[in-house]
Amino acid sequence: MNNLLIFPLLIPLCTAVLLIFLQRSIPLQRWISAIGSAANVAAAGYILYQVKTDGIQTLYMSGWVPPYGITFVADMLAALLVLVTAIIGSFCLFYSFSSIGEERERHYFYPLLQFLLVGVSGSFLTGDIFNLFVCFEVMLISSYALIVLGGTKIQLRESLKYILINILSSALFVAAIAYLYGVVGTLNMADLSQRVAEAGQDGVLNVIAILFMIVFSLKAGLFLFFWLPGSYSAPPAAITALFGALLTKVGLYALLRTFTLIFYHEPSITHEWMGWMAGATMALGAFGALAYKDIPRILNYNVVISIGFIAFGLTAANKDSLDGAVLYLVHDMLAKALLFILGGIVIAAARTTKLNGMGGLIKTYPYLGWMFFVTALAIAGIPPLSGFPGKMMILRGGLQNEQFWLAALSLASSFIVLYSLMRVFMSAFWGEERQVPVMSGKQQRAMLIPAAGLLVIVITIGLCAEWLYDFVSVAGDTLINPSLYIDAVLKEGMR
């Protein structure tokens, strides 16, 4: 047992509760938020170190061993994603200091950000499927408040779609859990894996598996993503960066965990359906990225494309593709946070979201321009940047599984990602310079420093991919061999 597993939830939770009582003091809110975020990164880093040195870590709340009680489990996949979440939360926090605005700061932005991190980290660490629902709801309730924070017309309009789709998916989630418990009589994920294997995944269990696939696909924006581009365009860039980097990735994590640990026995049904959904998501996301000339929409459709690409790694379901899915997921979380932060700075500099209203920013903001250029190359998967290794591993796994059409579609979508982001770069930074007020040097530095920090991490992941693969390979081993997870949770609990 490892009591430190609760820290990625406890630290932001305590920070959020404390911040609620400090609403009137913005400087104090910033300092406490920064200290809490730094402590969260340290705790998540130590958990990753423990998993690397000592194997999968478990925590049984109140001493109730599985399959009873609440269990938290940190395998390598969960530990990596919790650390990445803490890092993204910290950089988005520092970016928000100069961008979110005093009005939102006074209306509980910082506590809501911390509550969001509680839900995201809890979703990655939970070991039972009902607690996954609870953590999802903590995350979503925080996001409901964040998406309307500021009360602009577009926020109120777009939040309706976002809230309705998540209420629907949450209702389906509860129904799926109830049906699953009624059939197998347990909620612990490790125990569920054993019970489903013993009962045989056919008939009603296949129906339940498809219901879970629909639920998590709605939350991830896989195929059923009609709500995402508009909803994620509504809030300020600091909030959109959190949403694009974290929220859809929790849905993808749930798909990875559920369909490699519990419902992996009938891939001809579940994984084939996900393959078609992944292909449709990449194709439709590519059309959206090409169709719009509005920066938030273009960036959001790039999120959609990456969702389909990661799902492609899951559908192939071999060692290469799952390793690639984990590596690309880590890259995509960091790179998307960076992309939305840079997009927010571009919009702030140009005073518009429309590409045809921009131009010539490279003269005034050269660092911003070249940072955006390198980020675009990383997201498109250009070597030696961070998107390349994971993308190549997913493609190799797909070709091994003879999914040639998905491999071809993923390659085509990568070119469209590059084209769409280069179009933003050329429209915003080249051409005739527009006469707009120039941001002060202090404001530029305050916005660019967190972006520069994330860019360094993205570049380092690409250059040190072999070192990172030592961690990713361990995560892939657990996904491809569920017995490693089951033994760590159930056998530890029997001692």
N, C-alpha and C positions, 0 to 999 in steps of 0.2 A: 504493500500500500504506500501511496505517496501523497501526503497531504498538500503538497505544493500544486497539485493539479487544479485546486480550487482558486488559486491566486489570479489567473487570467480573467476569472469572473469576479472575484472578491475585490480586486484593486479598482477596476473601473466602477463597480457598484458603489463602493464606499466613497470614491471620488465624486460620483454623480450625486449621491445623497448630501455630501458636504456642500457641493456647489449650489444646490437648491437654496440653501440658507444664505448664500452670498450673492444674491441676485444684483444688489445695488453696486457692488464693487467689481468693476470689470477687470482692473489690473490684478486683483487677488484671484479672480476666477481663472485668468490666464496662467498665473504662476502655479496654482494648485493643479490645473489641468495638465500643464507641462510636466510637473513632478509626477503626477499619477501615470501619465503616458510613458515616461522614462522608466518608472518602476515596473510597468506592465511589460515593456520590451525586455527588461532584465529577467523578469520571472519566466516569460515565454522562452527566452534564450536558454535559461537553465533547464527548463523542462526538455527542450530539444537535446541538450547535452546529456541529460539522464537517459533519454530514450536511445540515443546513439551508443552510450556506454553500457547500459544495464538492460536494454530491451524495453518492451511495452510496459508502460506504467499504468497502474489502476488505483482507484480510490473508491471505497464502498462507504457511502454516507451513513453515519450512525452505526457502522459496523455490520450492516445487513449485507450478507454475501449474496452473490447472484444465485438464482434469478430473481431474488427478492430485493426490494429497496432500490435506491438510486445509485447508479454506477457511473463514474467518469473514467474514461479510457484515453490514454495518449499513446497511440502508435505513431510511427514516423510520419504518416500522412497528416494526422491531426496536429502533431507538434509543429510541423513545417507551416501549416496553414494558420495556426494560432500565432506563431512568431510573425509571419507576413502580415496578419491582421493588425497586430500591435504596432508594427513599423508603419503601415499605411495610416493607421489612426493618428500616430504621432506627427507624420509629415502633413497630413490634411489639417490637423490642429494648428500647426505652426503657420500654414498657409492662410488659415481662416483669420489669424490675428490681424492681417492687413487687408482682408478682402470681404469678410462676412458682414461687416457693418455693425455699428453700435446698437441699433434697434434690435437686431436679432440676438446680439450678445446679451442684451437685457431681458430677452424673452426666452431664456433657458436653452440657448444653443449648446453650451458646453455640457450641461448635465445630459441633454438628449444624445449628444455624440457619445458620451461614456456609456449610457444605457444601450445604445446600438452596439457598442463593442462587447458588452456583456452577452447580448443575444447571439452575436456572431461567434464569439469564442465558445460559448456554451454549446452551440450547434455542432461545432467541430469536436468537442471533447465528450459529449454525452455518450453513454453506452446503452441507453434504452430508447426505444422509438417514441414513447409518449413524452419523455423529457425533451426529445428532439422537437416535438410539436411546441412544447412550452417555450423553448429557447427561440424557435422561429417567431412565436408571438411576441416575445420581448423585443426582438429585433424589429418586427413589423410595426408594433405600436410606436416605437421610437421613430421609425421612418415616416409614419403617418404625420407625426408632429413636425418633423424636419421638412417634409415636402411642402407643407403649407406655411412654414415659418416665414413671416414677412407679409403674408396675406395679399400678394399681388393677384391680379385677375387671372393670369395664365396659371399660377400655382393652384388657385381654387378650382379652376376648370379641369386641369389635368389630374389633380389629386383624386377626383371622383372615379376615374377609370382605375387608377392605381389601387385605391382602397377597395373598390368593388371586386376586382379580380382577385385580390388577396383574401378578401372575406370568403369568396366562393372557394378558392383553393384550400383555405383553412377548414371550411366545413367538410370538403371532400377528404381532407387529411384525417379529421376526427373519425369520419365514417370508415375510412380504410383501416385505421387502427382498431376500431371496434370490431370490424369483420375479422381482422387478423387474429385478435385476441380470442374471439369466439371460436375460431377454428383450431388454433394451436395452444391457447391458454397461457401465453407468456408475452412479455414486452421487452425483455432484455435482448439486445441484438445478437449476442453470442448464442444465447439459448434459442432464440428464434431460428438461427441458422441450423442448429441441430434438429429442431422440431420439424422444420420445413423439409429438411433432407430425409428425415425418417418417414414423414407422411407422404412424400413424393409431390413435386410441384406440378400438379395437373388439376384440371377441373376448377374448383372454386379458388384454389391458391393462385392459379394463373390469372383469374379475374381480379383477385386482390392485387397481384403484382402489377397488372395493367393500370389499376386505379392509382396505385402509388406512383407509377410512371407518369400519369396525367398530372397528379398533384405536383410532383417535383419539377416537371417540365413547365407547368404554369409559373412556378416560382422562379425557375431559372431563366425563363424566356426562351425555352427551346420549342421552336415551331410556333407556339401560341404566344408570340411576342408583340402582338398588336398594341398592347398597353405601354410598352417600354419606351419607344423613341419620344413620344410626347411627354410622358410622365417624367423621364429623366432630363428633359430639356427645361423643365419649369423652375427648379430651385437654383440658387447660386452655385458657382463652380465648386466651392469647397464641399458642399453637400452632394453634388452630382459625382464628384470624384469618389466619395465614400460609397455611394450607391453603385456606380459602375464597377468599382474594384471589388466590392464585398458582397452585395446583396444577391446578385445573380449567381455568384460563385458558391454561396451556401446551398442554393438549389442544385448546382452541379455536384457539389460534394455529397449531398444526400443521394443523388442518383448513383454516384460512384460507390458509396458505402452500401447502399441497399442492394444494388445489382451485382456486386462482387461478393457480398457476405451472406445475403439472405436469399434473393431470387436470382441465382445464377445457373439453375439446373435446366432451364428451357430457353437457351439463347436463340433458338430458331423462332421463338415467338417474341419475347421481350426485346432482345438485342436487335433483331431485324427491324422491328417497328422503330426503335431508336435510331437505327441507321437511316431510315427514310426521313425521319424528323430532322436528323442532323443535316442531311443533304438539303432538305427544303429550307432549313434555317440559314445555311451558308448562302444558298442561291438568293433567297428573298432579302437577306441582309445586304448582299452585294448590290442588288437592284436599288435598295434604299440609299446606300452610300453613294451611288452614282446619280440618283435622281435629284437629290437636294443640294442647294447652294447656301445652306445655313449651317454654321459650324456645330452647334449642339446636336442637330439631327445627324450630320455626317459622323460625328464621334459616337453617337448612340448606336447607329447601324453598324459601326465597327465592333461595338460590344456584342451585337447580335451575331456577327460572323464568327467571332471567337467562341461564343457559346456552342455553335454548331460544330466547330472544329474540335473542341475538347470532347463533346459527345461522340464524335467520330472515333476518338481514341478509346472510349468505353465500349463502343459497339464491336470493335475488332477483338477486344478482350484477350489479347495475348501479352506476354511479358513486355515486349517492345512498346506496344501501343499504350499499355497502362503506365509504364515508366514515363513515356512521352507525355501522357495526359497529366501526370503529376507535375512534371517539370514545366510544361507549358502553362498549367494552371498557376504555378508560383510566379512565372514570368508575367502572365497576363494580368494578375492582380496588381502587381507593382507597376507594370507599364501602363495599364489603363488609368490608375490613379495619377501617374505622371502626365499622361496625355490630357486628361480633363483639367488638371491644374494649369498646364501650358495653354490649353484652349481658353480657359478663363482669363489668363493674362492677356492673350491676344485680343479677346473681346474687350477687356478693360482698356487696352491701348488704342484699339481702333474705334471704340465707342459704338460698335454695331456687331451684330451676329452674322450679317449677310456678307458673302464673299465679294459681291459686286460693289460693296461700299468700302472695301479695304484696298490697301496697296502701299508699297514703299516703306513698310515698317522696318526693313532690315537696316536702314540708315540710322534710325533712332534706337532700335532695339536689336543690335546684332547678336547678343548672347541668347536672347529669347528665340531668334530665328534659327540659329544653328542647333540649339537644344531641341527645338521642335523637329528639325530635319533628322537628327540622330534618333529621336524617339520614334519617328515614323518608320525609319529603317528597321529598328528593333521590332516593332509591332508587325511589320511585314515579313519578318523572319530572314533578314539579310545577314549573312555571316560577317563577322564573328559575334554579333550581338545576341542578346538573351533569347530572342524568339526562335533562333535557328535550331538549336539542339533538340528542343522538345518537338518542334514541327517535323523535323526529319525522322525522329523516332516514331511519331504517330503515323507518318506516311509509310515508313518501313513496316510497321505492324499491320497497317491496312493492306499493303501489298502482299504480305505473308498470308493474310486471311482472304486474299483474292477479291478484295473490295475495290476493284479498279476504278469504278465510276465515282466512288466517294473520294478516292485519292486524287483523281483528275479534277473533281469539283473543288477540293480543298486547295489544290495548286492554283486553279483559276481565281478562287476567292482571295488568295494571298496577293496576286497581282492587282486585283481590284482594291484591296486594302491599301497597297502601296500607291496606286493611282489616286485614290480619293484623298489620301493624306498629303500627297505631293501637290494636288490641286489646291488644297488649303494653304500649303506653304507658298506656292507660287502666287496665289491670289493675294495673300496677306502681306508677304514680305517683298515681292518684286513689283515692278510696274511703277506707275505714277504715285508719288507720295501724296497722301491725303492730308488736308489741313485739319488736324485735331489737336486738342490740348495734350501736351506731353506729361506723362507721369513724372513726379519728382524722383530724384535719384534714390532717396530713402525708401520710397514706396516700391520702386523697381527692385531694389535689393531685398526688401522684406518678402516680396512675392517670389523672386527667383531663387533665393537660398534653399527653401524646401524642395523646389523643383530640381535644383542642382544636386541635392542630396539623393533624391530618388533616381536621378539619371546616373549617378555614380554607381548605385546598386545595380541598376539594369545593365550597365556596361560590364560591371564586375561579374555578374552572373554569366554573361556570354563568354568572357575571357577565362573564367574559372569554372566552366561547365563540368569539367571532369571531376573537380573536387566536389561540386554540388551533387553530381551523380551518385557519389557514395551514399548520400542521404536518400536521394530519390529512389535508388535501386532497392533499398530496404523497404521503403513505402510500397513500391511495386510488388515486392515479394509477399507482403501481407495481403495485397489486393488479389494476387493470382493464387495464393494459397490461404484460404480463410481459416484453416486449422490453426495457423499461428495466432490469429486474433482470438479464436475460441479458446485455445489452451491457456493463453495468458489471462483471460478474464475468468473462465470457469474453474480451471485448476487452481489458480491463485486463491480463488474464493473458497475452495474446499480445504485449504491447509489449516 
